[in-house]
Amino acid sequence: MNSYPLLITNATLVLENSLTEQGRLLIENGVISAINPEHTPENAQIIDAHGKTLMPGMIDLHCDSLEKEVEPRPNVHFPLDFACAQADKRNAAAGITTVFHALSFANEELGVRNNQFAKEIAESVHQFQPHALVDNRVHCRYEITDPTGLPILMELMEKKAIHLVSLMDHTPGQGQFKDLASYKAYFGKSYQKTDAELDELIAQKQQQAQGAMERVELLVKKAHENGIAVASHDDDCKERVDTMTALGVDISEFPINLETAKYAREKGMKTIMGAPNILRGKSQSGSMRALDAVNAGVCDCLCADYAPAALIVAVFKLPTISELSLPQAVQLVTKNPAEAAKLQDRGVIEVGKRADLISVANLDGLVQVSEVFVGGVSTYKASYDHA
């Protein structure tokens, strides 16, 4: 926290529902204390934004990139503190001031996606946080066909080491993997597994599906008791949404088709789509385009998914390819995810809110993050002053 007040001047402020040109923002004790203040404290530090766009820091509810920092290639592992530091820097440079690192808990799953390794990564995130540039949080993805992961997640919740939970079922035949062939194509290529090895893994998943509903009920109940939001992953039909909402699940991550996304919203769920999908114009798994969900008014949040740097570019692209204004597009990565994750102290430029902010430069049409403030402290800066 800065010991002196900080005044940011000459900025285009992205407020909740409007833009303010040549705006000024005063920050004191880590929070926003005034918008366009009439008076400047005598001891204030002044930063000229040079006309750049100043918006709330982005909140990413789902990013798998820490797993890739730990395991950049199959069975090649880096030290966990090193991996956490690299992910932290990537998120700062991307303008993500609150990140929920998505870690998969799936017993005997491939790569880092197994219970013990995921638990060690989650604990490492918390151990590194005192040194971090941004607010690093843990999003635990629970494979519901795994009976051994539940006790570990319960333990992490007791330690206040979990901030978001999602429910996954990667068994072939539904969700992301619509058939056996698509499942084998993905995992066989990614982890160099034979058909026989994958058949054994699939058979185990199908056998362990017994008792999944009881485990899920316990997990959702425990999460809500701890004020933690719960998401379902790859919802693909109305029946799946009905099952999840009956359990009290709050969020639908990456609904597979527009009909399911619409129904999830009707049932009171928040929806999350991937920013890379917006940037590329299509899904990497053949599901619906995120832009279609935006245009239908059924996309509440964008997340980085696997590419933190894509988030800010997707936000500024949306006003050029949809009917969203820039403030509306910004809400998809700030206000809305804050509400979905039950974070009341951030997500908008408003007096009293935490001063998590990003300055955005336009480089001949390509937007990039120029400076990042976390709790009113500048934690990242790139020399785009000419932009």
C-alpha positions in Angstrom: 0.0 0.0 0.0 1.3 3.4 -1.0 2.0 5.7 2.1 1.0 8.8 0.0 -2.1 9.5 -1.9 -1.9 8.7 -5.7 -3.6 10.8 -8.3 -3.9 9.4 -11.9 -4.6 12.2 -14.4 -5.4 12.5 -18.1 -7.1 9.1 -18.4 -10.2 7.8 -20.1 -12.0 6.3 -17.2 -14.2 3.2 -17.8 -16.9 3.6 -15.3 -19.7 1.1 -14.7 -21.9 2.4 -17.5 -20.0 5.3 -19.1 -16.6 6.6 -20.3 -15.1 9.8 -18.9 -12.5 11.5 -21.0 -9.5 13.3 -19.4 -10.6 11.8 -16.1 -8.7 11.9 -12.8 -8.8 9.3 -10.1 -7.6 9.7 -6.5 -6.4 6.7 -4.5 -5.8 6.7 -0.8 -4.9 3.8 1.5 -5.3 1.3 -1.3 -8.9 2.2 -2.2 -10.5 4.7 -4.6 -11.3 7.9 -2.6 -12.5 10.2 -5.4 -13.4 10.4 -9.1 -12.4 13.7 -10.7 -11.6 15.3 -7.3 -11.9 19.0 -6.9 -8.8 19.2 -4.7 -5.5 17.3 -4.8 -3.8 16.4 -1.5 -0.5 18.3 -1.3 1.5 15.2 -0.7 -0.1 13.2 -3.6 2.0 11.4 -6.1 0.8 12.2 -9.6 0.8 9.9 -12.6 -0.1 11.2 -16.1 -1.9 8.4 -18.0 -1.2 10.2 -21.3 -4.8 9.7 -22.5 -4.7 5.9 -22.0 -7.8 4.0 -21.0 -8.0 3.3 -17.2 -10.4 0.5 -16.2 -10.8 -1.9 -13.2 -8.3 -4.7 -13.0 -9.6 -7.8 -14.7 -10.9 -10.8 -12.6 -10.2 -14.2 -14.2 -12.3 -16.9 -12.8 -10.8 -19.8 -14.8 -7.2 -20.1 -16.1 -5.3 -23.3 -16.7 -2.0 -21.7 -17.4 -0.4 -22.4 -14.0 -0.6 -26.1 -14.9 1.3 -25.4 -18.0 3.9 -23.4 -16.0 4.4 -26.5 -13.8 4.3 -28.9 -16.7 5.3 -27.2 -19.9 5.7 -30.6 -21.6 4.3 -34.0 -20.7 6.2 -35.3 -17.6 8.5 -32.2 -17.5 8.0 -30.5 -14.2 9.4 -27.2 -12.9 9.7 -26.2 -9.2 6.4 -25.0 -7.9 7.6 -21.7 -6.5 9.2 -20.9 -9.9 6.0 -21.8 -11.7 3.9 -19.7 -9.4 6.2 -16.7 -10.0 6.0 -17.0 -13.8 2.2 -17.3 -13.8 2.0 -14.3 -11.5 4.1 -12.2 -13.9 2.1 -13.3 -16.9 -1.1 -12.3 -15.2 0.2 -8.9 -14.2 1.4 -8.3 -17.7 -2.0 -9.3 -19.0 -3.9 -6.9 -16.7 -5.4 -9.6 -14.6 -5.3 -8.4 -11.0 -7.3 -11.2 -9.5 -6.7 -14.7 -10.9 -8.4 -18.0 -10.0 -5.8 -20.7 -10.9 -7.8 -23.7 -12.2 -6.3 -26.9 -10.7 -7.8 -30.3 -11.6 -8.3 -32.8 -8.9 -8.7 -36.2 -10.7 -7.1 -39.3 -9.1 -4.6 -41.0 -11.4 -5.4 -38.5 -14.1 -2.7 -37.6 -16.6 0.0 -35.0 -16.0 -0.4 -32.6 -13.2 -4.2 -33.4 -13.0 -4.1 -35.7 -10.1 -5.0 -35.1 -6.5 -1.7 -35.0 -4.7 0.1 -32.9 -7.3 -2.9 -30.5 -7.5 -2.9 -30.2 -3.7 0.8 -29.3 -3.7 0.2 -26.6 -6.4 -2.7 -25.1 -4.5 -0.6 -24.9 -1.4 2.3 -23.3 -3.4 -0.1 -20.6 -4.7 -0.8 -19.6 -1.1 2.9 -19.8 -0.1 3.9 -17.5 -2.9 1.2 -14.9 -2.5 3.1 -12.7 0.0 5.6 -12.0 -2.9 3.0 -11.8 -5.6 2.3 -8.9 -8.0 -1.5 -9.8 -8.2 -4.1 -11.5 -6.1 -3.6 -15.2 -6.8 -6.5 -17.5 -5.8 -7.3 -21.2 -6.2 -10.1 -22.6 -8.3 -10.4 -26.3 -7.6 -11.8 -28.4 -10.5 -13.3 -31.6 -9.1 -13.7 -34.7 -11.4 -16.9 -36.1 -10.0 -16.0 -39.7 -11.1 -13.1 -39.6 -8.5 -14.0 -40.7 -5.0 -10.6 -40.0 -3.6 -10.5 -36.2 -4.3 -13.4 -35.2 -2.0 -11.5 -35.5 1.4 -8.6 -33.5 0.0 -10.9 -30.7 -1.1 -12.7 -30.7 2.2 -9.3 -30.4 3.9 -8.3 -27.4 1.7 -11.6 -25.7 2.4 -10.9 -26.1 6.2 -7.6 -24.3 5.6 -9.3 -21.5 3.6 -7.1 -22.5 0.6 -10.0 -22.7 -2.0 -11.8 -19.7 -3.5 -13.9 -21.3 -6.2 -15.0 -24.9 -7.0 -16.1 -26.4 -10.3 -17.6 -29.8 -11.1 -16.2 -31.7 -14.1 -17.1 -34.9 -15.8 -14.7 -35.7 -18.6 -16.1 -39.2 -19.2 -16.6 -39.6 -23.0 -20.1 -39.2 -24.3 -21.0 -35.7 -22.9 -19.7 -32.2 -22.4 -16.4 -31.4 -24.2 -15.8 -35.0 -25.3 -19.0 -35.9 -27.2 -17.7 -39.4 -28.1 -14.9 -41.8 -27.4 -13.0 -40.8 -30.4 -12.7 -37.1 -29.4 -11.6 -38.1 -25.9 -8.9 -40.5 -27.2 -7.7 -37.9 -29.8 -7.2 -35.2 -27.2 -5.5 -37.3 -24.4 -3.7 -39.6 -26.7 -2.0 -36.7 -28.5 -1.4 -34.6 -25.4 0.0 -37.3 -23.2 1.3 -39.9 -25.7 -1.1 -42.7 -24.4 -2.0 -45.8 -26.3 -5.6 -46.9 -26.9 -5.2 -49.7 -24.3 -4.1 -47.2 -21.7 -6.9 -44.8 -22.4 -9.5 -47.7 -22.4 -8.3 -48.6 -18.9 -8.7 -45.0 -17.7 -12.2 -44.7 -19.2 -13.3 -47.9 -17.7 -12.1 -46.7 -14.3 -14.0 -43.4 -14.7 -17.2 -45.2 -15.6 -16.9 -47.5 -12.6 -16.2 -44.7 -10.2 -19.2 -42.7 -11.3 -21.2 -44.6 -8.7 -21.8 -42.4 -5.7 -20.8 -39.3 -7.7 -24.1 -37.4 -6.8 -23.6 -38.0 -3.1 -20.1 -36.6 -3.3 -21.2 -33.6 -5.2 -23.9 -32.8 -2.7 -21.4 -32.9 0.1 -18.9 -30.7 -1.8 -21.5 -28.0 -2.8 -22.9 -27.9 0.7 -19.4 -27.4 2.2 -18.4 -24.8 -0.4 -21.5 -22.7 0.3 -21.0 -22.9 4.1 -17.6 -21.3 3.4 -18.9 -18.6 1.1 -17.4 -20.2 -2.0 -19.2 -20.1 -5.3 -19.6 -23.4 -7.3 -19.6 -23.8 -11.0 -20.5 -26.7 -13.3 -18.3 -27.4 -16.3 -19.3 -28.0 -20.0 -23.0 -28.1 -19.4 -24.5 -29.6 -22.6 -28.3 -29.9 -22.0 -31.2 -28.6 -20.0 -31.3 -31.8 -17.9 -27.7 -31.2 -16.8 -28.6 -27.6 -15.9 -31.6 -28.8 -13.9 -29.4 -31.3 -12.0 -26.8 -28.6 -11.2 -29.2 -25.9 -10.1 -31.1 -28.4 -7.9 -27.7 -28.9 -6.1 -27.4 -25.1 -5.7 -24.6 -24.6 -8.3 -24.1 -20.9 -9.1 -22.2 -20.8 -12.4 -22.2 -22.5 -15.7 -18.7 -22.7 -17.2 -18.4 -23.0 -21.0 -22.0 -24.2 -21.8 -21.6 -26.3 -25.0 -24.5 -24.8 -27.0 -26.7 -21.7 -27.1 -29.8 -23.5 -25.9 -28.0 -24.7 -22.7 -26.5 -21.2 -22.1 -30.0 -19.6 -22.4 -31.5 -22.2 -20.1 -28.7 -21.8 -17.5 -29.4 -18.0 -17.4 -33.2 -18.7 -17.0 -32.4 -20.9 -14.0 -30.4 -18.1 -12.4 -26.9 -19.3 -13.2 -24.0 -16.9 -14.2 -22.3 -18.1 -17.4 -18.6 -18.0 -18.3 -17.2 -18.2 -21.8 -13.5 -18.2 -23.0 -11.7 -15.1 -24.3 -9.6 -17.1 -26.7 -12.9 -18.2 -28.3 -13.7 -14.5 -28.9 -10.2 -13.7 -30.3 -10.1 -16.8 -32.6 -13.8 -16.6 -33.6 -14.4 -20.3 -32.7 -14.1 -22.9 -30.0 -11.1 -25.2 -29.8 -13.3 -28.2 -29.0 -16.1 -27.6 -31.6 -18.6 -26.1 -29.1 -20.5 -22.8 -29.8 -18.8 -19.5 -30.5 -18.6 -17.3 -27.5 -19.6 -14.4 -29.7 -23.0 -16.1 -30.3 -23.5 -16.2 -26.5 -22.6 -12.5 -26.2 -24.9 -11.5 -29.0 -27.8 -13.5 -27.5 -27.2 -11.8 -24.1 -26.3 -15.0 -22.3 -22.6 -14.4 -21.6 -22.0 -12.9 -18.1 -18.2 -13.4 -17.8 -15.2 -13.9 -20.0 -12.2 -15.9 -18.6 -8.7 -16.4 -19.9 -9.2 -20.2 -20.0 -5.7 -21.1 -21.3 -4.4 -17.7 -22.5 -4.2 -14.8 -20.0 -2.9 -12.4 -22.7 -6.1 -12.9 -24.8 -8.4 -11.5 -22.2 -7.8 -7.7 -22.6 -7.7 -8.0 -26.4 -11.0 -9.9 -26.5 -12.6 -7.2 -24.3 -11.6 -4.3 -26.7 -12.5 -6.4 -29.7 -16.1 -7.0 -28.6 -17.4 -3.4 -29.2 -16.2 -3.8 -32.9 -17.9 -7.1 -33.5 -21.0 -6.9 -31.3 -23.5 -4.4 -30.0 -21.7 -4.1 -26.6 -20.3 -0.8 -25.6 -16.8 -0.7 -24.1 -18.2 -0.3 -20.5 -20.5 -3.3 -21.1 -17.6 -5.4 -22.5 -15.4 -4.4 -19.5 -18.1 -5.6 -17.1 -17.6 -9.2 -18.5 -14.1 -9.2 -17.0 -14.6 -7.0 -13.9 -17.9 -6.4 -12.3 -19.7 -9.6 -13.4 -16.9 -12.1 -12.3 -16.5 -10.2 -9.0 -20.2 -10.8 -8.3 -20.1 -14.4 -9.5 -17.2 -15.1 -7.1 -18.8 -13.2 -4.2 -16.1 -10.5 -4.2 -17.7 -7.3 -2.9 -14.6 -5.1 -2.7 -13.5 -4.8 -6.4 -14.6 -4.9 -10.0 -15.7 -1.3 -10.6 -14.2 2.2 -10.5 -16.2 3.5 -7.6 -15.4 5.3 -4.4 -14.6 2.9 -1.6 -13.6 0.0 -3.9 -10.2 -1.6 -3.9 -7.8 0.3 -6.2 -7.1 -2.6 -8.6 -6.7 -0.8 -11.9 -5.1 -1.2 -15.3 -4.0 1.4 -17.8 -4.5 0.2 -21.5 -2.5 1.5 -24.5 -3.7 1.3 -28.1 -0.8 0.3 -30.4 -2.2 0.9 -33.9 -5.3 -1.1 -33.1 -3.7 -3.7 -30.8 -4.4 -3.0 -27.1 -1.8 -3.8 -24.5 -1.6 -3.3 -20.8 0.6 -0.4 -19.9 0.5 -0.2 -16.1 -1.2 -2.3 -13.4 -2.2 -1.1 -9.9 -3.0 -3.6 -7.2 -4.4 -2.1 -4.0 -3.2 1.3 -5.3 0.4 0.0 -5.8 2.0 0.0 -9.3 3.1 -3.6 -9.7 3.7 -3.7 -13.5 4.6 -1.1 -16.1 5.5 -1.3 -19.8 6.9 1.7 -21.7 3.9 2.5 -24.0 4.0 6.2 -23.1 4.1 7.1 -26.8 0.9 5.1 -27.5 
